[in-house]
Amino acid sequence: SIIEIVSQYTTLRQRGKKHVGLCPFHSEKLPSFTVDDEKQLYHCFGCGVGGDIFTLVMEKESLSFPETLKYLAEKY
């Protein structure tokens, strides 16, 4: 699930149907990063980034899409 993958990069807390945490893409003190487990998407209201598990891993690990598929297949 996207929650399991995002949790590698930031600590999430459940708030209603979504999970909230500090954005792994920029420095912040108050959480503005949300993850929707139902839609399998994330969004940061602070810096505007958003996407799915593939865009998250591509950005955080500096991988291409094919490399990201391989990374996720090997890890999960």
C-alpha positions in Angstrom: 0.0 0.0 0.0 1.1 3.6 -0.5 1.0 4.1 3.3 3.8 1.4 3.7 5.9 3.0 1.1 5.5 6.6 2.2 6.3 5.6 5.7 9.8 4.8 4.6 10.3 8.6 4.0 8.2 10.2 6.8 6.1 9.4 9.8 2.4 9.3 9.1 -0.6 9.6 11.5 -4.1 8.7 10.6 -6.5 11.6 10.5 -10.0 10.5 9.4 -9.7 8.7 6.1 -6.3 10.1 5.3 -2.8 10.0 6.8 -0.9 13.2 7.5 2.8 13.8 8.1 5.7 16.2 7.5 6.5 16.5 3.8 9.6 14.4 2.7 10.2 16.8 -0.1 10.8 20.1 1.9 11.5 21.2 5.4 8.5 22.0 7.6 7.5 22.1 11.2 3.7 21.5 10.8 2.4 18.6 8.7 1.0 19.6 5.3 1.6 16.2 3.6 -1.4 14.0 3.1 -1.8 10.5 1.8 -5.1 9.0 0.6 -4.9 5.2 1.0 -8.2 4.7 -0.8 -7.0 6.6 -3.9 -3.3 5.6 -3.5 -2.2 9.3 -3.9 -0.2 11.8 -1.9 -0.3 15.6 -1.9 1.6 18.3 0.0 -0.3 21.5 0.6 3.0 23.3 1.5 5.1 22.8 -1.6 2.4 21.4 -4.1 4.0 18.1 -4.9 1.7 15.1 -5.4 1.4 11.8 -7.2 1.3 8.1 -6.7 3.8 5.5 -5.4 5.7 5.6 -8.6 6.3 9.3 -8.7 7.2 9.3 -5.0 9.9 6.6 -5.4 11.2 8.1 -8.6 11.7 11.5 -6.9 13.1 10.2 -3.6 15.4 7.5 -5.0 16.3 9.5 -8.3 15.2 6.6 -10.4 13.6 6.3 -13.9 10.2 4.7 -14.2 11.6 1.3 -15.3 14.1 1.4 -12.4 11.3 2.3 -10.0 9.3 -0.7 -11.2 12.3 -3.0 -10.6 13.0 -1.3 -7.2 9.4 -1.9 -6.0 9.2 -5.4 -7.4 12.4 -6.4 -5.5 11.4 -4.7 -2.3 7.7 -5.8 -2.2 
